[in-house]
Amino acid sequence: MASNRSSNSLLVPHAMAALDQMKFEVAREIGVSIPQDGYYGDMATRDAGAIGGNITRKLVQMAEMQLAGRASR
C-alpha cells in the first residue's frame, strides 16, 4: 500500500537547519562556494554531487559511530 508521505520529506522537521549547516561546512571544506543569493542554478553538477556525496559520507560515519557506541555498552 502506498504511503502518503513524500520520499524526500524529513522525518524530523527541525533537522533542516542542521542539514543546511552541514551543507555549508562540507562546501567550505572541499572549496566550493555556495551562492549568497540562494540560486543554485549556476552551480556545476560536479560540485553539487561532491557536496551531496560528502554529506552522505559524514552522515554514514556519524551513524556508524552511534551504532558502535551502542554495541559496546
Residue frames relative to the residue before (quaternion, step in Angstrom):
aa qw qx qy qz dx dy dz
M 1.0000 0.0000 0.0000 0.0000 0.00 0.00 0.00
A 0.4564 -0.7129 0.4655 0.2583 3.60 -0.85 0.91
S 0.4021 -0.7011 0.5419 0.2304 3.51 -1.15 0.72
N 0.4687 -0.6728 0.4965 0.2849 3.58 -1.12 0.61
R 0.5926 0.5887 -0.3481 0.4257 3.56 1.27 -0.34
S 0.4692 -0.6601 0.5110 0.2883 3.58 -0.97 0.89
S 0.5272 -0.6650 0.4256 0.3143 3.58 -0.96 0.78
N 0.7458 0.3713 -0.2410 0.4978 3.61 1.12 -0.35
S 0.4351 0.6619 -0.4933 0.3595 3.58 1.12 0.54
L 0.5026 -0.6625 0.4687 0.2980 3.56 -1.09 0.71
L 0.4429 -0.6753 0.5209 0.2766 3.54 -1.03 0.79
V 0.7430 0.2271 -0.1367 0.6146 3.56 1.19 -0.65
P 0.3359 -0.7979 0.4598 0.1979 3.61 -0.08 1.25
H 0.6535 0.5224 -0.3221 0.4431 3.60 1.05 -0.67
A 0.5356 0.6440 -0.3985 0.3737 3.59 1.23 -0.18
M 0.4765 0.6941 -0.4363 0.3177 3.62 1.18 -0.31
A 0.6583 0.5071 -0.3151 0.4585 3.60 0.91 -0.86
A 0.6573 0.5007 -0.3106 0.4699 3.58 0.97 -0.82
L 0.6556 0.5020 -0.3118 0.4700 3.59 1.00 -0.77
D 0.6273 0.5185 -0.3342 0.4753 3.58 1.04 -0.72
Q 0.6419 0.5162 -0.3222 0.4666 3.57 0.96 -0.85
M 0.6498 0.5055 -0.3182 0.4700 3.58 0.96 -0.85
K 0.6127 0.5528 -0.3459 0.4466 3.60 1.02 -0.76
F 0.6852 0.4777 -0.2855 0.4699 3.58 0.88 -0.92
E 0.6421 0.5263 -0.3199 0.4565 3.59 1.00 -0.81
V 0.6708 0.4898 -0.2962 0.4716 3.57 0.90 -0.95
A 0.6391 0.5240 -0.3303 0.4560 3.59 0.92 -0.84
R 0.6548 0.5035 -0.3114 0.4698 3.57 0.95 -0.86
E 0.6488 0.5404 -0.3121 0.4356 3.60 0.97 -0.89
I 0.7686 0.3463 -0.1961 0.5009 3.60 0.94 -0.83
G 0.5667 -0.6646 0.3524 0.3362 3.58 1.28 0.21
V 0.4881 0.6290 -0.4510 0.4034 3.59 1.15 0.57
S 0.2939 -0.7637 0.5451 0.1822 3.58 -0.80 0.95
I 0.3233 -0.7257 0.5826 0.1718 3.53 -0.94 1.00
P 0.4819 -0.6812 0.4592 0.3049 3.62 -0.79 0.93
Q 0.4680 -0.6990 0.4743 0.2596 3.57 -0.88 0.97
D 0.6832 0.4957 -0.2924 0.4494 3.58 1.10 -0.64
G 0.5310 -0.6676 0.3875 0.3496 3.59 1.27 -0.03
Y 0.5689 0.5797 -0.3884 0.4352 3.60 1.29 0.02
Y 0.1695 -0.8250 0.5366 0.0522 3.56 -0.53 1.20
G 0.4026 0.7609 -0.4404 0.2550 3.60 1.27 0.04
D 0.7060 0.4389 -0.2667 0.4877 3.59 1.14 -0.51
M 0.4998 0.6518 -0.4302 0.3747 3.59 1.27 -0.02
A 0.4901 -0.6631 0.4824 0.2955 3.57 -0.96 0.86
T 0.5742 -0.6016 0.4375 0.3421 3.56 -1.05 0.78
R 0.6151 0.5591 -0.3368 0.4423 3.56 1.04 -0.78
D 0.6719 0.4916 -0.2949 0.4688 3.58 0.95 -0.88
A 0.6486 0.5102 -0.3143 0.4692 3.58 0.94 -0.88
G 0.6593 0.5096 -0.2987 0.4651 3.58 0.99 -0.82
A 0.6336 0.5257 -0.3251 0.4653 3.56 1.05 -0.77
I 0.6385 0.5116 -0.3253 0.4740 3.57 0.99 -0.81
G 0.6883 0.4874 -0.2837 0.4564 3.59 0.82 -0.98
G 0.6533 0.5197 -0.3110 0.4543 3.57 0.98 -0.81
N 0.6804 0.4789 -0.2868 0.4748 3.56 0.96 -0.85
I 0.6048 0.5309 -0.3560 0.4750 3.59 1.09 -0.65
T 0.6528 0.5088 -0.3127 0.4661 3.58 0.91 -0.90
R 0.6358 0.5292 -0.3246 0.4587 3.58 0.94 -0.87
K 0.6767 0.4870 -0.2958 0.4663 3.61 0.91 -0.88
L 0.6564 0.5089 -0.3175 0.4575 3.59 0.95 -0.83
V 0.6389 0.5055 -0.3249 0.4803 3.60 1.00 -0.76
Q 0.6415 0.5236 -0.3199 0.4604 3.58 0.97 -0.86
M 0.6480 0.5133 -0.3139 0.4669 3.59 0.98 -0.85
A 0.6619 0.5005 -0.3043 0.4677 3.59 0.95 -0.87
E 0.6386 0.5215 -0.3296 0.4600 3.60 0.98 -0.79
M 0.6482 0.5138 -0.3190 0.4626 3.58 0.99 -0.81
Q 0.6451 0.5113 -0.3195 0.4694 3.59 1.00 -0.81
L 0.6688 0.4920 -0.3004 0.4695 3.58 0.94 -0.89
A 0.6381 0.5163 -0.3302 0.4661 3.59 0.99 -0.76
G 0.6394 0.5291 -0.3192 0.4575 3.58 1.05 -0.74
R 0.6606 0.4925 -0.3004 0.4804 3.56 1.03 -0.76
A 0.6597 0.5251 -0.3106 0.4389 3.58 1.01 -0.80
S 0.6911 0.4906 -0.2866 0.4468 3.59 1.09 -0.66
R 0.5476 0.6300 -0.3936 0.3852 3.61 1.23 -0.09
